Amino acid sequence: MSGNEQYVVTARKWRPMTFAEVVGQDHIAITLRNAMLTGRVHHAYLFTGPRGVGKTTSARIVAKALNCLNPGSDAEPCNACASCNDIMDGRSIDVIEIDGASNNSVEDIRKLRENSRYPPVHGKYKLYIIDEVHMLSTSAFNALLKTLEEPPPHLMFIFATTEVHKVPATILSRCQRFDFRRMEIDTIINQLKKIADGEGISIDEESLIAIARKADGSMRDSQSIFDQVRAFCGNTIVAADVHDALHLIDTEFFFRISQAIREKNVADMFAIAREVIVKGYDIQECLNGLLEHFRNILSVQATGSTSLIETSATYLARYEQEATCFTQAEMLRLMHIVTSTEHGLKYAAQPGVRLELALTQMASLDSIVDITEVMNTLRGEPGIQPASTPIAEKKTPDLIYATAQKVFEQKDKKVVADTPLPTSQKTALTADILSRWDEFIDSTSPILQFALNTVVPSIEDDTLNITTELTFTFEQLKSNLEALNKALLSFYGISIDVSLALGKEGESRGEKKSMFETIAPSQNHAQNGGLGIIGSMPSQLEVIEQSKPKMKERDLSEVEKALVSTFGAREISKR
């Protein structure tokens, strides 16, 4: 650049001059051009959409096309006549651009109404372009209504806004509304390629993708970022320099995280979290990038292709390979952890610790077993097992039920196998129940241990009969029957039918007599017709209630009965 040449930023230098040059808004450019060709031009237009997508640029092209002294056959402005040059240089007295944020009072609108009565000097229309029109006050909008509804033949308004919901409905109803779209990444990349070729700049594909994604749908933002990167890199732009210039986290960083998850490498997760803090990366941006990384893997798993991933060809092949290392359920769990961490990050006093917690939690997750595959295994049906959790070819009963139990714990669901064990195997296993009963009690929870220490177990017709003399113990076992069934399944390796019943008072574990017999004589509960609960799982239970027996002298509470049976307590009369 010579010393006398003034530098112009890319967004201004490469601003579209005709409808044909407008990028990414073909639906609007075609409509406006056809309106001018047919002479069906409206007196008020409203351009709405995100920032940097061409609203003000399109308004200027409309102004040039309407007032051009030598318009083309396709209604395009010539960009060479005096009217076009005045509009491009911002000195036209027929096209007035107003900033709605700084001219939002009633007095400003009154001045506009007074000046709008005078016809244009050179062109056909006197045109007002009001940018960020939603910033006008309510009184200013009301003052504009009459002029907007019945303007002079030479007057036209073009309003531009990014927040159309703030514009009153009375204004919207008097305008033709055009909604500008966010720019697609491919559209931004193609435009940046065109600019780079025109400026003699060498830039690789990954750099273009990084700039386009950073722009978040805004063409003007992408061009501003392009200027920033060019100032840092010069005329040769590579991806590594782009990441340094914009302080971005590259895609390779997220592949390191997914690799640590596969290898369950918690130590590497701490190192990755430390790297984020030391290099000063934004933690929120890191989590957003990680969520998109997992989303890319999930999209490959769901669609079988990489068509929905916006990245370079090098990483597309890696995403295909990475998708084979996880299941869809695992991806959903990982994405849930990221979104939960993002939500909690707003209120976290130590964001770095939250990031470490999320990463280490991901690396510590157990592999998921597909419940359908487990059920097929239990039924003996063929099925493809998940690669992350292979099941041994030898489907022994213990292995099958251990696999099912693991699924119960991970999925927090209750699953019952439709296919029971063979009768011979089940009989052999139930015969061992009584001999290992003491070991089983020691393996249970404290609540079950307290209750089971006061019962008498027996085996009849492959059913475990548990008899107790205490209604308190009976109720405890009834309410914890699901836990008892799980404990039996875990300890003995099979599903055992359980029958709970109230037996004769005085019977207890070890055939010990109650020390309270003189105060509470024995009552025959067997006369009540075989009371009890039978079932292997809660959904199969049948509960039969029993009335409490009465004592000769007085009824004991359930706690007193438990103390008598367990510890041999006796009542001491008051003196």
PAKOL-268721 format. One record per residue: x, y, z of N, C-alpha, C in turn; residue in one letter. Coordinates in steps of 0.2 Angstrom, whole numbers, plus 5000, padded with zeros to 4 digits. Example, Ala and Ser with C-alpha at 12.3 -4.5 7.8 and 13.67 -1.06 7.14 Angstrom:
<rs>
506649725039506249785039506649845039a
506449895035506849955036506450005039s
</rs>
This chain:
<rs>
500449945000500050005000500450065000m
500350114996500750174995500550225001s
500950275002500850315007500250365006g
500050375000499550414999498850384999n
498850314998498250274998497950265005e
497350275005497050265012496750195012q
496850165018496650095020495950095021y
495550045018494850035018494749965021v
494349965026494249895029493949845024v
493949785025493749735020492949745019t
492649755025491849755025491649815021a
491949865020491749925016492049915009r
492649895008492949885002492549834997k
492349785001492049724997491249734998w
490949785000490249795001489949784994r
489349744993489049734987488749804984p
488849814978488549874974487949864970m
487749804969487149784965486749724968t
486149714966485749654969486149594967f
486449584962486849524960487349504965a
487649554968488249544972488049534979e
487449544981487149524988487249454989v
487549434994487749364996487249335001v
486949274999486549245004485849265005g
485649315002484949345002484649344996q
484649294992484349294985483649304985d
483249284990482549284990482349364991h
482749404994482549474995482849514989i
483449494986483649534980483249524974a
482949464973482549444967481849484968i
481549484974480949514975480949594974t
481449624977481549694976481649714969l
482149674965482249694958481649684954r
481249634955480649624951480149674953n
480049704959479649754961479849814957a
480449834956480649894952480549884944m
480649824942480549804935479749814933l
479349794938478649804936478349864939t
478749914942478449974945478049964951g
478049914954477649894960478049904966r
478249964967478749984973478350014979v
478449984984478050004990478350064993h
477950104997478250165000478550155007h
478550095010478950085016479150005016a
479749995018480049935018480349925025y
480249865028480549845034481049795033l
481749805034482249755034482449725041f
482349665042482449635049482949575048t
483349565053483749505053484349515058g
484849465058485449475063485849525060p
486349545064486849595062487349575057r
487549615052488049605047487749555042g
487149555040486949515035486649545028v
486749615028486649655022485949695022g
485749715028485149755028485249825026k
485749865028485849925026486149935019t
486549885017486849875011486249865006t
485749825007485249815002484849885002s
484749915007484349985007484750035003a
485350035003485750084999485650064991r
485649994990485649974983484949994980i
484449984985483750004983483750084981v
484050124985484050194984484350214978a
484950174976485350194970484950164964k
484550114965484250084959483650134957a
483250154962482650204961482850264958l
483450294960483650364958484250364953n
484350304950484950294945484750334939c
485150374936485050404930485050364924l
485450304924485550254919485450184921n
484850164924484750104926484750044921p
485049984923485049934918484349904916g
484349864911483749824910483549784915s
483949754919483749714925483649754931d
483549824931483449864937484049874941a
484649854939485249864943485449934942e
485749964947486050034947486650034943p
486850084939487450094935488050104939c
488050134945488550144950489050194946n
488850234941489350274938489050344937a
488350354937488050424937488150464943c
487950524942488050574948487650554954a
487050524953486650504958486950444962s
487150394958487450334962488050354965c
488450404963489050424966488950464972n
488450504972488250544978488050494984d
487650444982487350404987487950354990i
488350334986488950294988489350334992m
489450394991489950444995489550475001d
488850465002488550485007488350555007g
488350595001488250665001487650674997r
487250624996486550644992486050674997s
485750724994485250764998484550734997i
484550684992483850644991483850584995d
484350554998484450495002484750515008v
484350505014484550525020484550465025i
485150455028485250395032485150425039e
484750395044484650415050484850365055i
485150375061485250325066484650335071d
484250285071483750285076483850285083g
484450265085484650275092484850345094a
485050385090485250455092484750505089s
484250485085483750525083483050495084n
482950485091482350445093481750485096n
481850555096481350595100480750615095s
480250645098479750665094479950725090v
480350765092480650825088480950805082e
481350755083481750725077481250705071d
480750675073480250645069479850705066i
479750755069479350815067479750855061r
480450855063480850885058480850845051k
480850775052480850735047480250745042l
479650745046479050755042479050825038r
479350875041479350945038479750935032e
480350905032480750905027480550855021n
480150805023479950755018479450785013s
479150845015478650875010478950895004r
479650915004479950944998480150884994y
480050894987480250844982480950834982p
481150774979481950764978482250814973p
482850824973483150874969483350844962v
483750784963483950754956483550684955h
483450644959483150584958482350584958g
482150524958481350514957481050514964k
481450484969481150474976481650514981y
481350534986481650554992481550504997k
482150474999482150415003482450425010l
482150395015482450395022482650325024y
483250315026483450255028483550265036i
483150225040483250235047483450165050i
484050175052484450115055484250105062d
484150045064483950025071483350065073e
482850055069482250095070481850075077v
482050015079481649995086481850045092h
482450085091482650125096482250195097m
481750205092481350265092480850255098l
480750315101480250305107479550295105s
479050285109478350265107478050335104t
478250385107477950455105478250465098s
478850445096479150455090478750415085a
478650355086478350305082477550335080f
477250355086476550385085476550445080n
477150485081477150545076477250525069a
477550465068477750445061477150415058l
476650395061476150345059475750385053l
475550445053475150475048475550485042k
476150505042476550515036476750445033t
476850395037476950325035476350295031l
475750315033475150285030475050315024e
475050385024474850415017475450465016e
476050435013476550485011476450515005p
476850565003476850594996477050554991p
476950554985477150514980477850504979p
478250554981478950554980479350524986h
478950504992479350494998479350414999l
479850385002479950315003480350315010m
480150255014480550245020480750175019f
481450165022481650095023481950095030i
481650045034481850035041482249975041f
482749975046483149925047483249905054a
483149845056483149835064483449765065t
483749755070483949685073483449655078t
482949695080482449675085481749695083e
481549665079480849675076480349675081v
480349635086479849625091479749695095h
480249735095480149805098479849855094k
479649835088479349885083478549875084v
478249935085477449925086477149895080p
476549865082476249825077475949875072a
475749945074475549995070476050015064t
476650005066477150025061477249965056i
477249905059477349845055476849835050l
476149855052475649845047475649895041s
476049945041476149995036476749985032r
477149925033477749915029477749845026c
478149835021478249775018478849745022q
478849685025479349665029479749605025r
480449615026480849565023481349545028f
481349475029481749445034482449425031d
482949445034483649425031483849365035f
484149325032484349255035485049265038r
485249225043485949215045486349185039r
486949205039487349175033487549105035m
487549065030487748995031488548995031e
488848945034489548945034489848935027i
489548895023489848885016489748955012d
489248995013489249055010489749105012t
489849105019490449145021491149125019i
491249055019491849035016491949055009i
491449045005491549054998491649134997n
491349175000491449245000492149265002q
492449235008493049245010493649225005l
493449165002493949144997493949194991k
493449224989493449274984493849334986k
493749354992494049414994494849394995i
495049344997495749324998496049314991a
495649294986495949284979496049354976d
495549404978495649474975496149514979g
496349494985496849534988497549494988e
497549434984498149404984498449374990g
497949344994498149315001498049235000i
498549205003498449125003498149105010s
497649065010497349045016497048975015i
497148935020496948865019496248855022d
495948795020495248785021495048785029e
495548755033495348755040495348825043e
495748865041495748935043495048975041s
494848955035494248985032493648965037l
493648895038493148865043493148895049i
493748905052493748935059493549005059a
493649045054493449115054492649115053i
492449075048491649075047491349055053a
491549005057491248985063491249035068r
491749075069491849125074491349185072k
491249195066490749255064490049235066a
489849175067489249155069488649185065d
488749175058488149195054488249265051g
488749305053488749375051489349385046s
489149405040489649415035490049475037m
489849525039490249585041490749565047r
490549525052490949505057491549455054d
491349415049491849375046492349415043s
492149465040492649505036493149545041q
492849565047493249605052493749555055s
493549495056493949445059494549425054i
494349425047494849415042495349465042f
495149535043495649585044496149575050d
495849555055496249545061496749485060q
496549435057496949375056497549395051v
497349435046497749455041498349505044r
498149545048498649585052499149545056a
498849485058499349445063499749395058f
499449375053499849325049500149345042c
499949405040500249435034499849405028g
500149395022499749365016499749295016n
500049255021499949185021499649165027t
499049135027498649125033498649045034i
498849025040498748945041498348945047v
498048885048497648865054497948885061a
498548865062498848865068498948945070a
499048985065499149055067498449085068d
497949065064497249085066497049075073v
497149015075497048995082497349035087h
498049055086498349095090498149165090d
497949195084497749265083497049275086a
496549225086495949225089495849195095l
496349165098496349125104495849075104h
495849035099495348985098495548915101l
495148875103495348805104495248765098i
495748725096495748695090495348625091d
495248595085494848535085495248475088t
495848475087496248425090496248415098e
496148475101496048475108495448435110f
494948435107494348405108494348325107f
494748305102494948235101495348215106f
495748255109496148225115495648205121r
495148245122494648235127494248175126i
494048165120493648095118494148035119s
494748045117495247995118495347975126q
495448025130495448015137494847975140a
494247995137493647965139493647885137i
493847875131493947805129494447765133r
494947795135495447755139495347765146e
494847805148494647815156495347845159k
495647885156496247915159496047985162n
495947975169495748035173496348085174v
496948055174497548095175497648145169a
497448125163497548165157497048215157d
496448205160495848255161496048305165m
496448295170496748345175497248395171f
497648365167498148395163497748445158a
497248415155496848455150496548515153i
496148505159495848555162496348615164a
496948585166497548635168497748675162r
497748645156497948685150497448735148e
496848725149496348775148496448835152v
496548825159496648875164497248915162i
497848885161498448915160498448955154v
498248925148498248965142497649015142k
497249025147496749075147496149065142g
496049005141495448995136494749005140y
494249035137493649045140493348975141d
493148965148492848895150492148885146i
491748935146491148925143491248915135q
491748945132491848925125492148855124e
492548835129492748765129492248715129c
491748725134491148685135490748685128l
490648745125490248745119490548705114n
491248715113491548675108491548595109g
491648575116491548505117490848475116l
490348515117489648495116489648485108l
489848535104489848525097490248465095e
490748455098491248395096490848325097h
490448325103490048265104489448265100f
489148315098488648325093488848295086r
489448315084489748285078489748215078n
490048185083490048115084489348075084i
488948105087488248085087487848085081l
488048135077487748145070487948095066s
488648075066488848015062488547955064v
488447945070488147875073487447875070q
487047935070486347925069486247925061a
486647965057486547965050486947925046t
487547905049488047865045488447905040g
488447965041488848005036489048065040s
489548105037489748165040489548235036t
488948225033488648285029488448335034s
488348325040488048375045488648405049l
489248395047489848415051490148475047i
490248525051490548585048491348585050e
491748555046492448555048492848535042t
493548535042493948515036493848445035s
494048425028494048355026494448315031a
495048335033495448295037495148275044t
494748315047494348295053493748255052y
493448255046492848215044493048145044l
493648125042493848055042493948035050a
494148075054494248065061493648055065r
493148095063492448085066492148025064y
492247995058491947935056492247875060e
492947885062493247835066493047835073q
492947905075492847915082492147885084e
491647885079490947865080490947795082a
491447755079491347685081491647665088t
491847715091492147695098491647705104c
491047735102490547755107489947725105f
489447725109488747715108488347775108t
487747775105487347835105487147855112q
487047805116486847815123487447845127a
488047825126488647855129488647935127e
488547945121488648015118488148055122m
487548035122486948075126487148085133l
487448035136487648045143488148105144r
488648095139489248145139488948215138l
488448225133488248285131487748315137m
487448275141487048295147487548315152h
488148285153488648315158488848385156i
488948395149489248455147488648515148v
488048495146487548545147487448565154t
487448515159487348525166487948575169s
488548555166489048595169489048675166t
488748675160488648745157488148785161e
487648755163487148785167487448805174h
487748765177488048775184488648825184g
488948835178489548875178489348955179l
488748965178488549035179488549055186k
488449005191488449025198489048995202y
489548965198490148935201490648985203a
490848975210491349025212492049005209a
492148935208492748915205492648875198q
492548915193492448885186492948825184p
493548835186494048785184493948715187g
493748725194493548655197492948625194v
492448665192491848635189492048595182r
492548635178492748595172493148535174l
493548535179493948475181493448415183e
492948435187492448385189492048355183l
491848395178491548375172491948325168a
492648345167493048305163493248235166l
493348245173493448175177492848135177t
492348165178491648125178491548085171q
491748125166491648085159492148025159m
492748035161493247985161493147925165a
492747935170492547885175491947845174s
491547865169490947835167491047765166l
490547715168490547655166490247645159d
490447595156490147575149489447555150s
489047575145488347555145488247495141i
487847455145487547385142486847395139v
486747385133486147385129485647335132d
485147365135484647315139484347265134i
484247285128483947235123484447185122t
485047195121485547145120485547095126e
485547125132485547085138484947035139v
484347065137483747025137483746965132m
484046985126484146935121484646875123n
485146895127485546845130485246805135t
484746835139484446795144483946745140l
483646765135483246725131483546675127r
484246685126484646635122484546655114g
484346725113484246745106484946775104e
485046765097485746795095485646875094p
486146905095486146975095486847005095g
486947065092487647095091487747135098i
488347115101488447145108488847205107q
488747255111489147325110489847305111p
490247345107491047335107491347355113a
491047405117491347425123491247375129s
490747335128490547285134490447215131t
490947185129490847115126490647065131p
490147015129489946965134490246905132i
490446865136490846805135490346755131a
490646715127490246665123489946615128e
490246595133489946545138489446575142k
488846565141488246605144488046565150k
488446555156488346525162487746565165t
487346525170486846565173487146625178p
487746605181487946665185488146725181d
488446715175488646765171488046805168l
487546765166486946805164486646845169i
486546825175486246865180486746915183y
487346905183487846955184487747015179a
487746995173487647045168487047085169t
486447045170485847085171485847125177a
486147105183486247145189486647215187q
487147205183487547265181487047315178k
486647295173486247335170485747365174v
485447325179485047355184485347415188f
485947405190486347465193486447525189e
486647515183486847565178486147605176q
485647565174485047595171484547615177k
484647595183484147605188483447585186d
483447525183482747505181482747425184k
482047405185481947335187481847295181k
482247245180482147195174482047125176v
481547095174481447025176481546975170v
481946925171482146885165481446845164a
481346835157480746795155480946715156d
481546705155481746635155482046615161t
481746565165482046545172482546495171p
482946485176483446435176483146365176l
483546315173483246255173483146225180p
482646175180482446155187482946125191t
483346085188483946045191484446095194s
484646145190485046195193484746235198q
484146255198483846295203483746255210k
483546185209483546145215484146135219t
484746125215485346125218485546185221a
485446245219485646305222485146325228l
484546305228484146325233484246275239t
484546215238484746175243485346205248a
485646245245486246275248486046335252d
485446355252485246425255485346415262i
485046365265485046365273485746355276l
486146315272486846305275487246375275s
487046415270487446485270487046545272r
486546525276486046575278486446635282w
486846615287487146655291487646705287d
487946675282488446715278487946765274e
487346745272486946785268486746845272f
486546835279486346885283486846945284i
487446915285488046965286488147005280d
487946985274488047025267487547075266s
487047075270486447115269486547185272t
486047235271486047295274485947295282s
486047345286485947335293485147325294p
484747355290484047355291483847275290i
484047245285483847175284484247135289l
484847145291485147105296484747105303q
484547165305484147165311483447125310f
483147125305482547095304482647015303a
483146995299483246925298483546885304l
483846925308484046885314483546865319n
482946875317482346855322481846815318t
482046785312481646745308481846665308v
481446625306481546555305481546545297v
482046525293482046515286481846435285p
481546425280481446355278481346355270s
481446295267481446285260480846235258i
480346255254479846205252479646225245e
479646175241479446185234479846245231d
480446245231480946295229480746365231d
480346365237480146435239480546445246t
480746505247481046515254480546545258l
480346505263479846525268480246565274n
480046625275480346665281479746675286i
479846645292479346655297479546695303t
479146735305479346775311478746785316t
478846785322478346795327478146865328e
478546915326478446985327478147015321l
477547055323477247095317477747145315t
478147175319478547225318479047205313f
479347145314479847115309479547095303t
478847075303478547055297478447115292f
478247175296478147235292478747265289e
479347255293479947275290480147235284q
480047175284480247135279479847145273l
479147155274478647165269478847235265k
479047285269479247345266479847345262s
480347295264480947295261481047235257n
480447205254480547145251480947145244l
480847205241481247215235481947215236e
482247245241482947245243483147175245a
482647135248482847065250482947025244l
482447025239482546995233483147005229n
483347075229484047085226484647065230k
484547065236485147035240485146955239a
484646925239484646855237484946835230l
484746875226484946875219485746885219l
485946935222486646955222487046895226s
486846875231487246825235487246755232f
486646735230486546665228486646655221y
486546705217486546705210485946685206g
485446675210484746655206484246695209i
483646695206483046735208482646685212s
482546695219482246655223481546675225i
481046635225480346655227480346655235d
480046705238480046715245479346715247v
479246685253478646685257478746715264s
478346765265478446795272477746775276l
477846755282477246735286477446745293a
476846765297476846765304476746695307l
477246675311477246605314477046605321g
477146555325476946545332477446595336k
477146625341477546665345478046625349e
478646645350479046605354479546565350g
479446555343479946535339480346585336e
480946575336481446625333482046585331s
482546625328483146595325483546555331r
483646485329483946445334483546415339g
482846415338482346385342482446405349e
482546475350482646505357481946525359k
481846515366481146535369481246605371k
480646645370480646715372480746715380s
481046765383481146775390480546815392m
480046825388479446865390478846825391f
478946755391478346715391477946725397e
478146735403477746745408477246805408t
477546855404477046915403476646915397i
476946885392476646875385476546805383a
476046765386475946695384475946685376p
476146625374476146615367475446615364s
475346645358474746645354474846605348q
474346565346474446525340474146565334n
474646585330474546625324474346585318h
474546515319474346475314473646465312a
473246485318472546475317472246525312q
472646575310472346635306472346615299n
472446555297472346535290472946545285g
473546535287474146535283474246605280g
474346655285474446725283475146735280l
475246775275475946785273475946825266g
476646835263476746865257477146825253i
476946805247477346765242477546805236i
478146805233478346835227479046845227g
479246845220480046855219480146925218s
479746965215479847035214479247075216m
479247135218478747175220478047175216p
478147175210477547175205477147105206s
477447055209477146985209476846975216q
476847025221476747015228475947005229l
475746965234475046965236475146975244e
474847025246474947045253474247035257v
474246995262473646975266473747005273i
473347045275473447075281473147035287e
473447045293473247005299473147045305q
472647035309472547075315473047055320s
473247105324473747095329473447055335k
473847005337473546965343473547005349p
473146985354473047025360473446985366k
473747015370474046985376473646975382m
473746935386473346925392473246985396k
473847005398473947065403473847125399e
474247135394474247205390474647185384r
474447225378474847215372475547255372d
476047225369476647255369476747285362l
477047345362477247375356477747335352s
477747355345478247315341478947325343e
479147385345479847395348479947355354v
479447345358479547305364479647225362e
479247205358479347135355479947125352k
480247175348480847165345481447165350a
481347205355481847205361481847135364l
481247115366481247045369481546995365v
481346985358481546935354482346935353s
482546995352483247005350483747005356t
483647045361484047045366483847015373f
483246985373483046945379482846995384g
482547045382482347095387481747075391a
481647105398481147085402480847145405r
480247145407479847205409479947205417e
480147265419480247275427479647315429i
479347285434478747325437478947385441s
478547435441478647495444478447485452k
478847515456478647515463478547575466r
</rs>
